[in-house]
Amino acid sequence: MTLFDMTGKVAVITGSTRGIGRAIAERMAEHGAKVVINDRYGTGTAAGIPANISSKENLQHLIDESNRAFGRIDVLVCNAASNPYYGPLGAISDEQFRKILDNNIISNNWLISMVVPQMIARKDGSIIIVSSVGGLKGSTILGAYAISKAADMQLARNLACEYGKHNVRVNCIAPGLIKTDFAKALWDNPENLKASTSRSPLLRIGIPDEIAGAAVFMGSQAGNFMTGQTMVIDGGATIS
């Protein structure tokens, strides 16, 4: 067995039909995990369970059905998020702001609260929140989203303190600009893309699979002594 072996583990990954979530699901399955996603991935290794992150009932159904399918949940990846607005905070509607906060923070706390009791009972578990590098700096067009992602980092720190005594780890991954449909507004324009990547030492946009390895690390034995942390994966943009 290697440090990154996930054989015998069950991972629930939200927002996993495409982009970063799909890449995480594929790599965790490749490392031996049984994964719960929103679509069929592989016979005997995955269950497809639809869930709307804005509905507490839907999320409870996701957890109940995951437990029914595989008997346990060892790893939870809170990847799904919403961002219905690009622009200055002064022009955002209350409805848009609430949707961002509800879906990106409150729903994560709901989901974690639903899964963590069984992890505490087993004295083992890994919770991963996919945040964003936007939570580490200001923005003129992603203010509300950035606020929610900064809150996710603090949520991980708080829960790491609460659950550490039970050997349940909680960490964040903060991707930079990744070529996903979710972030298309930030990279689809060649001039915008050039301006963004010129500030990164690697001088390019990332791809979803370049985030997945961090999730495998956090969900496997390799990450056993890491909790309350945010791993930034942005091509070095935060240090340039």
C-alpha positions in Angstrom: 0.0 0.0 0.0 1.3 3.5 -0.9 0.6 6.7 1.0 -1.9 7.7 -1.6 -3.8 4.5 -1.8 -7.5 5.0 -1.1 -8.6 1.4 -1.4 -11.6 0.8 0.9 -12.5 4.4 1.3 -15.8 6.0 0.2 -15.7 9.5 -1.1 -18.7 11.8 -1.7 -17.9 14.6 -4.1 -20.4 17.4 -4.9 -20.4 19.1 -8.2 -18.6 16.2 -9.8 -20.1 15.8 -13.3 -17.5 18.1 -14.8 -14.6 20.4 -14.1 -12.6 20.1 -10.8 -15.2 17.9 -9.1 -15.1 15.3 -12.0 -11.3 15.3 -12.0 -11.2 14.7 -8.2 -13.7 11.8 -8.6 -11.7 10.2 -11.4 -8.4 10.4 -9.6 -9.8 9.2 -6.3 -11.4 6.2 -8.1 -8.1 5.6 -9.8 -6.5 5.4 -6.4 -9.0 2.8 -5.2 -11.8 4.8 -3.7 -15.5 4.2 -4.2 -16.9 7.6 -5.2 -20.4 9.1 -5.1 -20.9 11.6 -8.0 -23.8 13.1 -9.9 -23.5 10.6 -12.8 -22.4 7.0 -13.4 -18.6 6.6 -13.4 -17.8 2.9 -13.2 -19.7 -0.3 -12.2 -19.1 -1.2 -8.6 -16.9 1.9 -7.9 -19.4 4.7 -8.1 -23.0 5.7 -7.4 -24.7 8.6 -9.1 -27.0 10.5 -6.8 -28.4 13.9 -7.8 -28.6 16.7 -5.3 -29.2 20.4 -5.3 -26.8 22.1 -2.8 -29.4 24.8 -2.0 -31.7 22.2 -0.5 -31.0 20.8 2.9 -33.3 17.9 2.2 -31.5 17.1 -1.1 -28.2 17.0 0.7 -29.6 14.7 3.4 -30.8 12.4 0.7 -27.3 12.5 -0.9 -25.8 11.4 2.4 -28.5 8.8 3.2 -28.2 7.2 -0.3 -24.4 7.2 -0.2 -24.5 5.4 3.1 -27.1 3.0 1.7 -25.0 2.3 -1.4 -21.6 1.9 0.3 -22.2 1.6 4.1 -20.0 4.5 5.1 -18.4 7.9 4.0 -14.7 8.3 4.7 -14.0 11.4 2.6 -16.3 14.4 1.8 -15.4 16.9 -0.9 -17.5 20.0 -0.8 -16.8 21.2 -4.4 -20.1 22.5 -5.7 -20.5 26.3 -5.6 -22.5 29.1 -7.2 -21.6 32.5 -8.6 -24.5 34.2 -10.4 -22.9 37.6 -10.5 -19.8 39.4 -11.9 -19.4 43.0 -11.0 -19.0 45.5 -8.1 -20.6 44.7 -4.8 -22.6 47.9 -4.9 -24.7 46.5 -7.7 -25.3 43.0 -6.6 -28.9 42.1 -5.7 -29.8 40.8 -2.3 -31.0 37.6 -3.9 -27.7 37.1 -5.7 -25.7 37.8 -2.6 -27.8 35.4 -0.5 -27.5 32.6 -3.1 -23.7 32.9 -3.1 -23.5 32.8 0.7 -26.1 30.1 1.1 -24.7 27.7 -1.5 -21.0 28.3 -0.9 -20.9 28.5 2.9 -24.1 27.4 4.6 -24.7 24.3 2.4 -21.1 23.2 3.1 -21.7 23.4 6.8 -25.0 21.4 6.4 -23.2 18.7 4.4 -20.3 18.5 6.8 -22.7 18.3 9.8 -24.5 15.4 8.2 -21.4 13.4 7.5 -19.1 14.1 10.5 -21.0 12.0 13.2 -20.0 8.7 11.5 -16.4 10.0 11.1 -16.3 10.9 14.8 -17.6 7.4 15.7 -14.9 5.8 13.6 -12.2 8.2 14.8 -11.2 8.8 11.2 -12.3 11.0 8.3 -11.2 13.7 5.8 -13.3 16.7 4.8 -12.1 18.8 1.9 -13.6 22.2 0.9 -12.8 23.5 -2.6 -12.4 27.2 -1.9 -10.6 29.7 -4.2 -7.6 31.9 -4.4 -10.2 34.6 -4.6 -10.7 34.3 -0.9 -7.1 35.5 -0.3 -7.3 38.8 -2.2 -9.7 41.6 -3.2 -11.6 41.8 -6.4 -13.6 44.4 -8.3 -15.8 41.8 -10.1 -15.9 38.7 -7.8 -16.4 40.4 -4.4 -19.3 38.3 -3.1 -17.8 35.0 -4.4 -14.4 35.9 -2.8 -16.1 36.7 0.5 -17.8 33.3 0.5 -14.5 31.5 -0.4 -12.7 33.3 2.4 -15.4 32.2 4.8 -14.9 28.6 3.6 -11.2 28.8 4.6 -12.3 30.0 8.1 -14.9 27.3 8.2 -12.2 24.7 7.7 -10.0 26.2 10.4 -12.9 26.3 12.9 -14.0 22.7 12.2 -10.4 21.4 12.2 -10.2 22.7 15.8 -13.6 21.2 16.7 -13.0 17.7 15.2 -9.3 17.3 15.5 -9.6 15.4 18.8 -11.7 12.8 16.9 -9.0 12.4 14.2 -11.3 14.1 11.6 -9.3 16.4 9.4 -10.8 19.5 7.6 -8.8 21.3 4.9 -9.3 23.6 1.9 -8.0 23.6 -1.6 -7.8 27.1 -3.1 -7.5 26.9 -6.9 -6.4 29.8 -9.0 -7.6 30.3 -12.6 -8.6 26.8 -13.9 -10.0 26.1 -17.3 -13.6 25.1 -16.4 -17.0 26.1 -17.6 -17.6 27.6 -14.2 -14.7 30.1 -14.7 -15.3 30.6 -18.4 -16.1 34.3 -18.0 -12.5 34.8 -16.6 -10.6 33.0 -19.3 -12.7 32.9 -22.5 -11.5 36.4 -23.6 -7.9 36.1 -24.8 -6.9 39.5 -23.5 -8.3 38.7 -20.0 -6.5 35.4 -20.0 -3.2 36.9 -21.0 -3.5 39.6 -18.3 -4.3 36.9 -15.7 -1.6 34.5 -16.6 1.1 37.1 -17.0 1.0 37.5 -13.2 1.7 33.8 -12.6 5.2 32.3 -12.6 4.0 29.4 -14.7 2.4 31.9 -17.2 -0.6 29.7 -18.0 -4.1 28.7 -16.9 -4.5 25.5 -14.9 -6.6 22.4 -15.8 -8.9 20.5 -13.5 -6.7 17.5 -13.2 -4.0 19.7 -11.6 -6.2 20.2 -8.6 -7.2 16.5 -8.2 -3.8 15.4 -6.8 -4.2 17.7 -3.8 -7.6 16.2 -3.0 -6.1 12.6 -3.2 -3.3 13.8 -0.9 -5.8 15.2 1.6 -8.1 12.2 1.4 -5.4 9.5 1.8 -2.9 8.5 4.4 -0.4 11.0 2.9 -2.4 13.8 4.4 -3.0 12.3 7.9 -1.1 15.0 9.8 -2.6 18.0 7.9 -5.7 19.8 9.1 -7.1 23.4 9.2 -5.0 24.3 6.2 -5.6 25.9 2.8 -3.5 24.5 -0.1 -3.2 27.2 -2.8 -2.8 25.9 -6.3 -2.6 28.8 -8.7 0.6 28.5 -10.7 2.3 30.8 -8.2 0.1 33.8 -8.8 -0.1 34.6 -5.1 3.6 35.0 -4.8 4.3 37.0 -8.0 
